[in-house]
Amino acid sequence: MAVTGTDRRSPVARWGQIARELRRRIEQRDLSPGQQLPSENDLAESFGVSRITVRQALASLAADGYVHRRHGAGTFVSDSFKVVQHDLAIAQPWRERLGGQAARSEELPSERRHEPPATLLTDLGVDPENVGSRHFVRLQIVDGAPIGLAESWLAPQVARGIEDRPLIEGSLSRTLELDHGVRPDVVDSYLHAETASAELAEVLRCHPDSPLIVVGEVARDADGSVISCSRTRWLGSRVRFHQVHRQDEAGR
C-alpha cells in the first residue's frame, strides 16, 4: 500500500482520515472483497500514525460493515460489502429495480404533520398549496444495510386515513395502491447530489459529509393533480444507477 500520510491541519481526526481513505479504496475496488489489509504496524507506518489511531480507523470501518477482523489472522475487506445497482427507470418502485437482492422498507416514526421543504417543492415545480403536510419516512435496506432514506408528502385529498395504521411492508406505494386504489399516471423525477448531515449519517450508518444521490419525485393522476411529492436520499457509496438503451437495427 502506497504511503499517504495524514494532514495534521485537517479538522477531521487522523483516524477519520485513515478510515476515509481506506473506505474510498474499498468502494473503488482498489481493495477487493475478501482481500486482507496490511497489518496494523504496516498501516501505522504508511499513514505516519500510532497503532492506536489505526485501530480506531479499523473499528469504524468494521462498524460500518466495510471490513471484518479475524482474531489472530488480521483484517479483511468484507465479502458482504457490495454496491447496490438500480435500474435508472426510477419511477418504478425501488425494490423492483434491484434484481433479486434482499430488499425491504422499514417505516420510521415521523411527525405526521410536517411541511415539505420549500427547496424540494421549488425543484419539483410544485405549488405548496397542492401538497399536504402528511409525512411518511421509510428506511430502504438491502441485505441488512441501509442504502437510502425516503420521505413522502401526500396531497390533502389523497388516501385519507392512511396514516392511521402501518404501511404495507413499509411501502407507501403498495399501501396507496392496495388499500386506496391510488396509482399515479405520471411521475416526474429529478436527481441531484448533496452530502449527508450528521443526523442523516446516523440513520444511514455512514460518515457525515458522505456523498448522496438525491431523487426528487412528484406523482400526478391523469388530470394532472398532485398525488405526492417525495425525496429519497441514496447513499452514494452503496448505490449505482444503471440503464440499458436498446436500439433497433433501423436506428443503428
N, C-alpha and C positions, 0 to 999 in steps of 0.2 A: 504494500500500500504506500502510495506516494506521501511524502512529508508535507503536511499542510499547515500545521501550527494553528494558533488561535489569536484572536485580537483582544488584547488586554483593555483596549479603549471602548470596546463594544458594550452596550447596555445589557446584552444577553450574556448570562453566566457562561463560563468557559465550558462547563459540562453540557449546557444547552447548545452551544456552538458545535460541539463534537456530535451530539445526538442529531442535530440538524444536518450535518454533513453526511453522517452515516445513513440517515433516513433518505437523503437525496440519492445516494449511491444505490440503495436498495430499490427505491422507486424507479430509477432509471436503468435497473438491471445490471449496473456495474458489479453489484454483489447479487448473486443468484440465489433463489430459494434452495435451502439445504447447504449452502456454502458456509464454511467455518470462517469466522472473523479472526483477525490476528489476535494474539494473546493480549492480556491487559498490559503487560510490560511493553510489548511492541506498540500498542496503541498509545500508551503514555509517552513513549519516545517519539512516535510520529507526530503527535499533537503538542509535544512540549509541556505536558502537564503531569500531575501525580496519578498514581493508580486509583486513588480515592475519587478523583474527578472522573476518570474513565468509568469507574463502577457506577457513578451517578448517571452518566450518559447511557450506559447499557441497561440500567434498571428502568430508565424512562422508555427506552426502545422496547424492552420486554413488556412493560405495562401497556404499551400501545399495540402490541402484537407483531412488531417487526422482527424480533429475534426471540429465541428461547435459549436458555442456558442449561447445559447438561453437566451435572456435578462430576468433576474430575476430567471432563472432556473439553470444555470450552463453550463458546457462544456461537450460535449458528443462526443464519437467516431463516426465518420461519417458513416452513413449507406451505403454510396456510395463507401466507400473505400473497394476495393477487389483486390485480386491478379489475374492477367490475366494468364490463363493456355494455353500454347502452346502444340500442338502435337509435338513430337520430330522428326517427319518427316520434318525437317527444310528446305528441298529443295523445298517444296511446297510454293506457295505464302502465305505470312504470314496471310492474312485475312481469308484464307480458313482453318486455323488451330485453329480458336478461338471459333467455336461452337456457332455462332449466336449473339455475342456481337456487339455493335455498334462501328465498327472499320472503320477508314479511314486513308488515307495517305495525307499529306499536303506537296506539293513541296516547298522547301525553296530556296531563292536566293543563288546562288553559283557562284564562278568563273568557267566558263565553261571549262577553260583550267587550270587544276590543277593536278599535278602529284600525283599518288597514293603513299602512304608511303612505303618506301623500306622495312620496317619491315613486312607490310602486304604481299607484294609480296614474301618475303622470307618464311613467314609462309605458304603461299599457294603453294610454289614451282613454281612460275611463272617467266619467263624471262621478265624483264622490257620492252624489245623491242616488246613483244607481247601484251602489254596493252597500250592503248592510254591515253590521258590526259583529255578526255571529262568527266566531273564530274557532278554527279547528287546527290542531297541531299533531303531526304524526312523525315518528322517527322511522326512517327507512333502513332496514337491516338486511345484510346479506351474509350468510354463513356466520352469524353471531356478531358481526362487526357493523357498527353504524356507518352508513355511507352518505346519508343526507337527512335534512330536516325540512318537512313540508308544512306550510301554513296556508290555509284557505279561508276566504270570507264569502259567505253566501248572501245573495241578494235577499231583501226582506220578504218577497213573495214566494220564495222557493223553499219547498220541503219544510213547512212549519212543523215544529215539534221534533225535528231530527236530533236536536241537541239534548233531548230528554233521556236518551239511552245510548250505550256504547255503539260505536260504528261496527259494521260487519267486518270482521277480520282486520280491524283498524283502517279500513279503506273507505274514504269519503265517496269516491266514485261508485263503488259497489253498493254502498248504502243508498245513495241517491237513486241509482237505477233499480235496485231490487225492492226497496221499501217504498219509494216515492215515484217510480216511473219517470225519473228525470234523467235524460241523456242529452248532452249538448249536440247541436248540429254543427257548430263551428267553434274551433279552439285556435286562438292566435297565441303563438309562443315567441318569447324573446329571450336571448341569452346575453349575459354579461359576466364579468369577473369581479370578484372582491376578495377580501381576506377575512378570516374568522376572528370575531371578537373573543375576548376571554370567556364570556358567558357561553357563547356558541361552541367554543372549543371544548368546554367541559362536557357539553351534551354529546358532541361528536367524537369525544375521546381523541382529540388531536391537539396540536400546539397552537397557541394564539398566533394570528397572522398567517395561518396555513391558507393556501390558495383555495378558493371556492369557485365552482361554476354555478351561476345563479340562473334559474329558468323561471321567468315570469309568464303567467298564462291568464287569459281571460276567456271564459267559456260563455257562449251565447246560444239561445234557441233559434228556431227557424225564423222568428220575427225580428231577430237582432237584439232581443232583450238580454241583459246580462244575467247569467246564472251564478257565476262565481268568479272570483279573482284568486290566484294562487301564486305563491312564491316557494320554490324548492331550492335549497342551497346544498348542492352536491359537493362532497369533499374531493378536491381536485386530485389528490394523491391516490384515491381509491376508485375513481370513475373516469372512464373514457367514453366519448360519444362516437358512434360509428354509423356510416351509411354506405350502402352499395347502390350505384347507379347502373341500371341495365339499359343498354341501347339496342334497339332492333337493327337488323342488318342495313335497312334503308337509311338509318341515321349515321352510319359509320363512314 
